[in-house]
Amino acid sequence: MKTFRLISLLVALTLSFAATINAAEKPLFSTEEILDESTLEPKTLQDWHPVGATRQKLVEINVAEWWPGQDYRIVDRKFNCSDLIRRGG
């Protein structure tokens, strides 16, 4: 029984070590793709519109592909406060 537990532990450690090596070879995110603006595929959800004293725009961008065919997208809200700055507010 002790031998079976020891072998199971060694197999588990070997598999986790192999998975760690594979993860180190292929990172989750590619820095080159992140810095390449053409991969963001922006979609405008709401165009520029006034909100209080500012204007804002709501866009969605593609951050990564978790697995083939499954994009990971996030929503980004952009603010324009230039009117406030011009008025000194």
N, C-alpha and C positions, 0 to 999 in steps of 0.2 A: 504494500500500500504506500509506503514511504517512497519507494522507487517510482511509482506512478505519479505521485505529486511532484517529485523532483523533475521528472521528465516533462510533465505538463508545464511547470514553471520555466524550464529551459526553453521549451518550444515557444511559450508566450514571450519571453524576453527576446528570443531570436527574431520572431515576427515583428515585434515593436521596434527593434533595432533596424530591421530591413525597411520598415515603413518610414523611419526617421531618415534613413539615407536617401530613399526615393523622394521624400519631401524636400530635402536639402538640394537635390538636383533640379527639381522643377518647382519654383516658387508659386504661391497662390496668385500673386499679382505680377504683371510685367510692367516694370517702370517705364520702358519705352512706349508701351501702349497707353499708359496713363498720361504721359506727357504729350502724346500725339492727339491733338484736338479733333482730328477727323474720325477717331474711334468713339467719340462721345455720343454721336447721333442725337443731337438735341431735339426735343419736341416742345413746342410752346403750348402750355396748358391754359394760361391766361396772359394776354398781351399787356403792355404797359397800361396801368389804370391808377387813378389817384386814390390814396389811402391816407386820410388826414392831411398832413402837410407834406407828405412824400408821395412818390410814385413807386409802384412795384410791378414786377413781372414774375410769373411762375413758369418755370421750365422743368423738364425731366431729362436727365442725361443717363447714358449707358456707362456703367462703371466697370463691369466685368461680365464674363460668361462663366457661370458656375460650372455648367456641364454643357455639352453640345446642344444648342437650341434653346438654352435657358439663360436669358440675359438677366443681369442684376442691375436694376435702374433705381436712381434716387431722384427725389424732387428737390429743386433748388429755387429759392426765392431771391430775386435780385431787387435791391433798393436803389433808388435814385434820389438823392437829397440835394441835388444841385440848386433847386429853387430855394431851399432853406439857406444854403451857403450864400447864394446871391443876395438874399434879403438880410443876411446877418443873423439869422435865427438859429 
